[in-house]
Amino acid sequence: MKEIVEKVGVNYKRIPAQIFVLVGLCLLGGVAYGGLVFTGGVFGDDPNALYAYQRLGREGFDAFYGWARPFSTWMHKLVIPLTGINMRRINLVTIGLRVLSSWMLYLLMRSMGEGSEEMA
């Protein structure tokens, strides 16, 4: 990362570490999951969950995920009405949420007091 920034010509020492981490997480998320956005990929149990949503509305997620993954129900209830049933948009939003939650965990670890700089 350091070499890339030097080639671009940016003085990386002036950029806060939090921004470096966010950029790195965005790049990592793009490499790991970016193919799903461009292909509109559907994976795992997405087709079944979307079918439950089409049949029962937002409560379809409770019926499908509620017994095993209650966290997934509220996330899907928020994301799907905003994105519609468009896998590119759904994947883009969920990748963004993954990157954001990873960055927030980094910021939390960094702020945990004495010695937190080394831990993060």
DOGURO-644143 format. One record per residue: x, y, z of N, C-alpha, C, CB in turn. Coordinates in steps of 0.1 Angstrom, whole numbers, padded with zeros to 4 digits, always signed. Atoms other than C-alpha are relative to their C-alpha. Glycine has a CB too. Example, Ala and Ser with C-alpha at 12.3 -4.5 7.8 and 13.67 -1.06 7.14 Angstrom:
<pts>
+0009-0012+0000+0123-0045+0078+0009+0012+0000-0010+0000+0012
-0009-0011+0000+0137-0011+0071-0008+0011+0008+0004+0005-0014
</pts>
This chain:
<pts>
+0008-0012+0000+0000+0000+0000+0009+0013+0000-0009+0000+0012
-0009-0011-0001+0028+0023+0009+0006+0004-0014+0012-0003+0010
-0006-0002+0014+0044+0019-0026-0010+0006-0009+0006-0014-0005
+0010-0006+0009+0012+0026-0043-0003+0014+0002-0014-0008+0002
+0002-0014-0004+0007+0058-0024+0011+0009-0005-0002+0002+0015
-0011-0008+0005+0042+0069-0032+0000+0002-0015+0013-0008+0004
+0001-0001+0014+0037+0062-0069-0010+0011-0004-0003-0013-0007
+0010-0010+0003+0006+0084-0069+0005+0014+0004-0013-0003+0008
-0006-0013-0003+0026+0111-0053-0007+0007+0012-0001+0009-0011
+0006-0005-0011+0006+0116-0021+0009-0002+0012-0014-0006+0003
-0008+0002-0012+0024+0123+0012-0008-0008+0010+0004+0015+0006
+0009+0008-0008+0010+0094+0031+0002+0002+0014+0004-0015-0003
-0002-0003-0014+0024+0106+0064-0010+0010+0005+0014+0005+0003
+0010-0010-0004-0002+0134+0064-0014-0007+0001+0000+0011-0010
+0013+0007+0000-0031+0109+0059-0002-0008+0013-0001-0009-0012
+0002+0007-0013-0046+0096+0092-0001-0015-0002-0013+0005+0007
+0000+0014+0002-0042+0059+0098-0014-0006-0002+0006-0007+0013
+0013+0005+0002-0080+0055+0100-0004+0000-0015-0010+0009+0008
+0003-0001+0014-0083+0066+0064+0007-0011-0008+0004+0014-0006
-0007+0011+0007-0056+0041+0053-0007-0013+0002+0014-0001+0006
+0007+0013-0003-0075+0013+0071-0013-0001-0008-0003-0001+0015
+0013+0000+0008-0108+0023+0054+0003-0003-0014-0007+0014+0002
-0003+0003+0014-0092+0024+0020+0004-0014-0002+0011+0010-0005
-0004+0014+0001-0076-0010+0026-0011-0009+0001+0010-0003+0011
+0011+0009-0001-0108-0025+0037-0009+0001-0012-0008+0004+0013
+0008-0001+0012-0126-0011+0007+0006-0008-0011-0001+0015-0004
-0007+0008+0011-0100-0026-0016-0001-0015+0003+0015+0004+0000
+0001+0014-0004-0101-0059+0003-0014-0005-0003+0004-0003+0014
+0014+0004+0003-0139-0060+0001-0003-0001-0014-0009+0010+0007
+0002+0000+0015-0138-0051-0036+0006-0013-0006+0006+0012-0006
-0006+0012+0005-0114-0080-0043-0007-0012+0004+0015+0000+0005
+0007+0012-0005-0132-0105-0021-0014-0002-0006+0000+0000+0015
+0014+0001+0004-0168-0097-0031-0004+0007-0012-0008+0005+0012
+0003-0008+0012-0166-0074-0061-0006-0007-0011+0011+0008-0004
+0006+0008+0011-0174-0101-0086-0015-0002+0001+0007-0013-0001
+0014+0001-0001-0208-0105-0071-0008+0012-0004-0003-0003+0015
+0007-0012+0004-0217-0069-0078-0001+0000-0016+0007+0012+0005
-0001-0002+0015-0206-0070-0115-0008-0012-0007+0014-0001-0005
+0007+0011+0006-0222-0104-0122-0015-0001+0005+0007-0013+0003
+0014+0001-0006-0254-0098-0101-0002-0014+0006-0010+0002-0011
+0000+0014-0005-0245-0131-0084-0010-0002+0011+0013-0004+0004
+0009+0004-0011-0270-0149-0062+0007-0012+0006-0014-0003-0005
-0007+0011-0006-0254-0173-0037-0007-0005+0012+0014+0004+0003
+0005+0005-0013-0263-0195-0008-0016-0001+0000+0004+0008+0012
+0015+0001-0002-0299-0192+0004-0007+0013-0005-0003-0002+0015
+0007-0012+0005-0306-0158-0013-0012-0003-0008+0010+0008-0008
+0012+0002+0008-0330-0172-0038-0012-0004+0009+0002-0011-0011
+0011+0004-0009-0351-0188-0011-0005+0011+0009+0005-0012+0009
+0004-0012-0008-0350-0157+0011-0008+0010-0008+0012+0007+0006
+0007-0009+0009-0361-0135-0018-0014-0005-0004+0008+0003-0012
+0013+0006+0003-0389-0159-0026-0009+0002+0012+0002-0015-0003
+0008-0002-0012-0401-0157+0010-0004+0015+0001+0008-0004+0013
+0004-0014+0000-0400-0119+0007-0011+0003-0010+0013+0008-0002
+0010-0003+0010-0420-0119-0025-0014-0006+0004+0004-0006-0013
+0013+0006-0004-0446-0142-0010-0006+0006+0012+0002-0015+0003
+0005-0005-0013-0449-0128+0025+0003+0014+0004+0005-0010+0011
-0004-0013-0003-0434-0094+0024+0012+0000+0010-0012+0008+0006
-0011-0001-0010-0410-0083+0052+0000-0011+0010+0000+0013+0007
+0001+0011-0009-0423-0110+0075+0005-0013-0005-0015-0001+0005
-0006+0012+0006-0411-0136+0051+0014-0003+0004+0000+0001-0015
-0014+0002-0005-0376-0130+0064+0000-0006+0014+0007+0013+0001
+0002+0007-0013-0388-0139+0099-0002-0015-0001-0011+0007+0008
+0004+0014+0002-0403-0171+0086+0012-0008-0005-0011-0001-0010
-0011+0008+0007-0371-0180+0066+0012+0000+0009+0003+0007-0013
-0013+0000-0007-0342-0168+0088-0002+0000+0016+0007+0013-0003
+0002-0002-0015-0358-0163+0123+0004-0011+0009-0014+0003+0002
-0003+0011-0009-0352-0197+0136+0015-0002+0002-0005-0013-0005
-0014+0003-0001-0314-0197+0129+0008+0013+0001+0004-0008-0012
-0008-0012+0001-0302-0161+0122-0009+0012+0002+0007+0001-0013
+0009-0012-0003-0323-0134+0139+0007+0013-0005-0004+0001+0014
-0007-0012+0005-0296-0108+0129-0003+0002-0015+0015-0001+0002
+0002-0001+0015-0302-0115+0092-0014+0006-0002+0001-0013-0007
+0013-0005+0003-0339-0107+0095-0001+0015+0000-0010-0006+0011
+0002-0014+0000-0337-0071+0105+0009+0007-0010+0004+0006+0014
-0008-0006+0011-0308-0064+0081-0007-0001-0013+0014-0008+0000
+0008+0002+0013-0328-0079+0052-0012+0009+0000-0003-0014-0002
+0012-0008+0000-0359-0060+0063+0004+0015-0003-0006-0001+0014
-0004-0014+0003-0339-0027+0060+0005+0001-0014+0010+0004+0010
-0007-0001+0013-0319-0035+0029-0009-0002-0012+0012-0009-0001
+0007+0004+0012-0343-0052+0005-0011+0011-0004-0007-0013+0003
+0009-0010+0004-0370-0025+0006+0007+0012-0006-0009+0005+0011
-0007-0011+0006-0344+0001-0002+0006-0003-0014+0012+0004+0009
-0006+0004+0012-0327-0018-0030-0009-0007-0010+0011-0010+0003
+0008+0008+0009-0356-0038-0044+0006-0014-0002-0003+0007-0013
-0006+0013+0002-0350-0073-0056+0009+0002-0012-0011-0011-0003
-0010-0002+0010-0319-0063-0076+0013-0005+0007+0001+0015-0005
-0012+0006-0007-0289-0085-0067+0012+0009-0001+0003-0013-0006
-0012-0009+0000-0263-0060-0078-0001+0010+0011+0001+0008-0014
+0001-0010-0010-0277-0033-0055+0001-0007+0014-0013+0007-0001
+0000+0007-0012-0283-0059-0027+0015-0003+0004-0008-0012+0000
-0014+0003-0003-0247-0071-0029+0009+0012+0003+0006-0008-0012
-0007-0012-0003-0233-0036-0031-0002+0005+0014-0003+0011-0011
+0003-0004-0013-0251-0026+0000+0006-0009+0011-0015+0002+0002
-0006+0009-0011-0241-0057+0020+0015+0000+0000-0005-0014-0003
-0014-0002+0000-0205-0053+0009+0004+0012+0008+0006+0000-0014
-0002-0013-0007-0206-0017+0021-0002-0002+0015-0009+0010-0005
+0002+0003-0014-0221-0029+0054+0011-0008+0007-0013-0007+0002
-0011+0007-0005-0193-0054+0058+0012+0008+0003+0003-0012-0009
-0012-0009-0001-0166-0029+0052-0002+0010+0011+0002+0008-0014
+0003-0010-0011-0183-0003+0075+0001-0006+0013-0014+0006-0003
+0000+0007-0013-0187-0028+0103+0015-0004+0004-0009-0012+0001
-0014+0003-0003-0150-0039+0100+0007+0013+0004+0006-0006-0013
-0007-0012-0003-0139-0003+0100-0004+0005+0014-0003+0011-0010
+0004-0004-0013-0160+0005+0131+0006-0009+0011-0016-0001+0001
-0007+0008-0010-0145-0025+0149+0015+0005+0001+0000-0015-0005
-0014-0006-0001-0110-0011+0140+0000+0012+0009+0005+0002-0014
+0000-0013-0008-0120+0023+0154-0003-0003+0015-0011+0009-0006
+0003+0004-0013-0134+0007+0185+0013-0005+0007-0011-0010+0001
-0012+0006-0005-0102-0013+0191+0010+0011+0002+0005-0011-0009
-0010-0011-0001-0081+0018+0185-0003+0009+0012+0000+0008-0013
+0004-0009-0011-0101+0038+0211+0000-0006+0013-0013+0006-0004
+0002+0007-0013-0099+0013+0239+0010+0003+0011+0000-0015-0002
-0008-0005-0010-0073+0032+0258+0015-0003-0002-0004-0006+0013
-0015+0001+0000-0036+0027+0267+0003-0013-0008+0005-0001+0014
-0005+0011+0008-0019+0004+0242-0009-0004-0011+0003-0012+0010
+0009+0004+0010-0048+0003+0219+0006+0002-0014-0013+0007+0001
-0007-0002+0013-0026+0016+0190+0007-0013-0005+0010+0012+0001
-0007+0012+0004-0006-0016+0191-0010-0011-0004+0010-0004+0011
+0010+0010+0003-0037-0038+0192-0006+0002-0013-0010+0000+0011
+0007-0002+0013-0053-0022+0162+0010-0001-0011-0007+0014+0000
</pts>
